[in-house]
Amino acid sequence: MAPDESVVQIEGPWQHRQVHAGGTRFHVVEAGEGPLVLLLHGFPQFWWTWRHQLASLPAAGYRAVAVDLRGYGGSDKPPRGYDLPTLAGDATGLIRALGETGAIVVGHDWGGLLAWTMAVLEPKSVYRLVTVSAAHPLRLRNALFTDPFGQLRASAHALGYQLPLLPEHRLTRDGASLVGRLLDRWSVPGWPDQETARTYREAFRIPAVAHCALEYHRWFGRSQLRPDGRRYARAMRTEIEAPTLQLHGALDRRVLPRTAQGSSRYVAAPYQWRLMEGAGHYPHEEVAGMFDTELIGWLSDPEPDR
């Protein structure tokens, strides 16, 4: 029997809320007071990926809010709207619904692609930008075409996601065991432990989550040849004016460090690159202490150097 949304109501030093933005209901988890830090998760996870930062950021004087993105966890799962421009509108509406005009935006994996997109399409909503394990969308697209034995091979799983129905079945059968294997494949040895993997597997089995999560991949793949994709690519050439920190695991096998590193060409503002040794695709979980030191140190600097 598939679990319901209650499995993402995990207790901790935070509060669970339902927030409406742009006609969509979002499940958010909030802790602390101070400048707003919006935390955007990736695939195949949900808000809980930021559990360490929901403790460290409030301790450093920030209001940390982790959200279940459209289609995930306890948020609405509409049949459409999984393109990056719509998702950027979601996140910007969420910032306003939280009572702010802008935020420090931290995004991992798909949440990182979304954060890059927000900084271009909704620039007034992004005071500072932090991307984790996420190349700029145009840098990623370029690497898929120019690095066939590197980034294209690393992204081969996503090519299979373009098929209808079958990928959803593969991801959810046997208690979503494939989700656990993906987490293991893209991380360093020793992470995730069995309990962590089980938590992500259960959340991915909530009805409609697998389909919605794959719609992100399908839009990114199919839009490359469509007018909406070309419009998006043209817009994303705009240089980013928000101070930017890019954090990446040196052992990331999903988004290769060499793919992500070329993203600086799209940033006109002060920019810093941090390659985190001993980390794979999930540095905010695998090496949480090191990650938090880098993040909070950069946030506490009023004028981060290029």
N, C-alpha and C positions, 0 to 999 in steps of 0.2 A: 504494500500500500504506500502510495506517495505521501511524503510529509506535507504539512501545510505551512503557512508563513510564520507560525509561532516558533519554528526552529531557529529563526534569525533574531528572536527576542532574547539574546544572550545577556545575562546580568553582568554588571561590572560597575566601575566608578563613573558611570555615565547615565544619561537619560534617553529613553526612546520617545520619538515624536513622529506624528504624521503631519507633513507640511504640503500644502497645495500650491502648485506653481504652473501657470499656463494651462489649467484644466487637467493636470496630471497630479496624482497623489504620490508623494515620496516618503519613504521611511528614512528618517535620519536619526543619528545617534550623536548626542551633544555632551560636551564636558568643558568646564572652565569658563573664565571671563577674560575679556580683552579683545585685541584685534582678531577678526574672524579668519580662521584657516579652514578652507573647504577641501575635504579629502575625497578623492575620486578613485575608486577601485578599478581593477582590470578583470580579465578573463582567466580562469573560471571561478571568480571569487565573489565576495560581497563586502559590506561595510566592515566586517570583522577583521579584514586584513590590516586595518589601521588600529587594532586594539592597543598596541604599544604606544603609538603616538597619541591616542586618546588619554593616556596618562602623562606622557612626557611634555606635550605641548601645554596643557593646563598648568602643569608645575612651573613652566617657564613664562606664564602670564598671557597665554593665548586662549581664545575660544575655539575649540576644535569641534568641527562638525563633519562626520563621515556619513555619506549617503549611499543608499542602494540605488544604483543607476536604473533608468527606465528598463523594465523587463526583468530585473533581478530582485531577489530577496523579498522584502515586504513592500516594495513599490509597485505601482500599477504596471500592467503588462499589456499595453495596447497592441493592436495588430500591425501598426506601422510607426514610423518616426525614429528609426535606428540609424539614420544618417548623421554625420558629425555636425552639420549646421543645426539640425533640430536639437541634438543633444546639447550643443553649446547654448541654445536658447533655454533648454531645461535648466541648466546649471546657473545661468544668469538670473532666470526667474526665481530660482531657489534662493540665491543670495538676497534678492529683494524681499522675498517672503520671510527671510530670517531677520529682516529689519536693517539691512546694510545696502549700500550702493555698490560696494566692491569688496574683494577679499583677496587674501593670499591663497592662490589655488595650487594644490599639490595633487598631481595625477600620476598613477602607475599604470603601465601597459595601455589598455584601451582608455583608461582614465587619463593617461598621459597624452594620447592623441587628442582627446577631448580638450585637455588643458591647453595644448598648443593652438587648437582651433579657437577656443575662447579668446586667447590673447590677440588673435587677428580679427575675428568677427565681432567680438564683444570687448574691445580693448579697455573701456572705462570700468569694466567689472573686475579686471585683473590688476591688482596693485603690484603683486609680485608673482612670478611663475616658477614652479618647481616641477620638473618632469623626472620620472623615475622609470628606468628600463623602457624608455619610449623615444624613438627617433622622431624628428619633425616629420609630419605626414609626407611631404614632398621628398625628403631624404629617404624615407622608407620606400616610397614608390620607385625612386630612382635605383635604389640598391636591389630591388626585386628584379629589375631589368638588366642591371650591369654586373651583378655578382651572383651568377647562377649556381656556383658551387659553394657559395657562402650563405647570404641572406635568403636567397630563393629556396635553397635546400632546407634552411632552418624554418622556413615558413610553409613547408610542404603540407603540413596538417591543415592549414587554412584553405588550401586549394580544394581539398576534399569536402570542406564545409559548404562549397557552392552547390553540392547536390541537394535535392529536396529530401526531407524526412529521414533518410538513412543516417546522417550524422547525429541527429537527435537521439535516435534509437541506440546508436553505439555509445553515446556519452552517458546515457541514463541506465542502460541495462546493468545487471549484476551489481545493483546498489551504487551506480555511477563509479564503478571501479576505474574506468578510463580517466576520470577526473583526477583521481589519486595518482595514477601513473603519469599524467601530464605534469602535475605539480612536482613529482619526484624527478622527472626527466629534465625539467628546466631549472632545478635548484642544485645546491651543493649537497654532497653526501651528509646525511644526518637530519635533513629537513625535507618534508615535514614529518613529524612523528605521527603515530597512528591516530591519535585523538584529533590532531589538527586536520589531517586528511579526511577523517570521518566527518568533521564539521562542514568542510567544504563540499564533500560528496552529498551530504544530506540537503544542504541548501540548494544544490544544483538540481535535486530531484523534485523541488517544488514544481507543481504543474505549470507549464509554459515557459519556465526559465530557460531550459535548453534551447527551445526554438528562438526565443527573444535574443539570447546571447549569440546565437549563430547568425541572426539577422544583421548584427554589427559587421561581421566578416563578409556577409553576402553583399551588403551595400558597398563596402570598400572595394571588393573585387569587381563587382559588375559595373559600378559607376565609372570606372576608369575609361570605359568606352562610350559613356552616355553624356548628354549635354550637362546634366547636373554635376557629374564628376569633373567635367572640364571647367565649369564655372567655379567649383570649389577649388580646384588646383590653381586657377588664375588668382582667386582671392587670397590663397595661402602664400602667394609670393610676396605679399606685403610684409615689410620688416616689423618685428615685434619691438614695442617700445617699453615693455615692462622689464625690470631687472629679472634675470633668469638664472636659475641654478639647475644644472642637469646632472643627476646622480645615476650611476650605472654600475652594475656588478661586473667585475673583470671576467667572471666565468659564465656570463649570461649566454646561453645557447639558443635562446628564442629570438631576441633582438641583439645581434652581434655588436660588441662595443664599437667596431669600426663603422658600422652602419649609423649608430647614434652620434658618433663624434662629429660628423660633418654638419650637424644641425645648427652650429653657431653662425653659419652664413646667413641665417634668416633672422638673427637677433641684432638690432641696432643698439639696444640698451646694454648696460653692464652685464656681463655673462661670465659664469664660472662652470667649469667641467670638473667633476669629481669621479674618478674611477675607483671603485671600492673593492679592494683586494679581498679574496676569500668569500665573495658573494656571487650568487647566480642571478636569476631573474627576479628574485624577491628580497632585495637587500633590506627593506624596512621590516622584514620578519626574520630573515636569516641572520643578519648582523644588526639587530635593532639598536643596540647601544651606539655603535659606530655611526649608523645612519642618523640617529637623533642628534649626536654631537655635530655632525656636518650640517644638518638642517637648521637646528636652533642657533648654531654659531653664525650661519649666514643670515638668518632672519634678524638676529640681534645687531647686525652691522647696519647702521643707518645709510651707509654709502658703499655698497659692495663694489669692489674694483672689477674692471673688465678682466 
